[in-house]
Amino acid sequence: MNADERFFEAVRERYSFANWQRGGDVSRAAFPRLDGLAGWRFERRAPFEGKSRSYIDYYEGEGEARIAVTIDGYDTSADAHEALIAFLAQSMALRLPSCEENGFRVGDVCFCSFGPDPDKVFFVRDSTFVRVENAGSRSVPVAELAAAIDGQLR
């Protein structure tokens, strides 16, 4: 086992990867937008080059509030879980809290930024990896928005 493999194995252990709930292998052609969510207006979509089922949607709220919703669609839930663990491995924090540790549940598996009102939520529902993050100069909590997106993916 080389150094990279040992590193990712340690990250998997830190996040209890083997115990993550797995959703179904739901390959989606279309993904939700937060249209109609009170206080938020769709601004624009930025697709990822070469990835037909991946993009970032930007939303504007009141004042300086702004969020970015990154959607990565995969063929299998295992692929989506691997994408989430690779993303978590890049975090500067030794371990981000699970959403359940922060008092809410979103997706099949979910992690978030620190604090009672996280401004970042990262989750997998079935074969879709979703990141909901504050993108404005004013920090806003995003757990409720993540739950709304998860509800559309069910």
Buried (B, 14 or more C-beta within 10 A) or exposed (E): EEEEEEEBEEBBEBBEBEEBEBBEBBEBEEBBBBEEBEEBEBBEEEEEEEEEBBBBBBBBBEEEBBBBBBBBBBEBBEBBBBBBBEBBBEBEEEEBBBBEEBEBBBBBBBBBBEEEEBBBBBBBBBBBBBBBBBBBEEBBBBBBBBBBBBEEBE
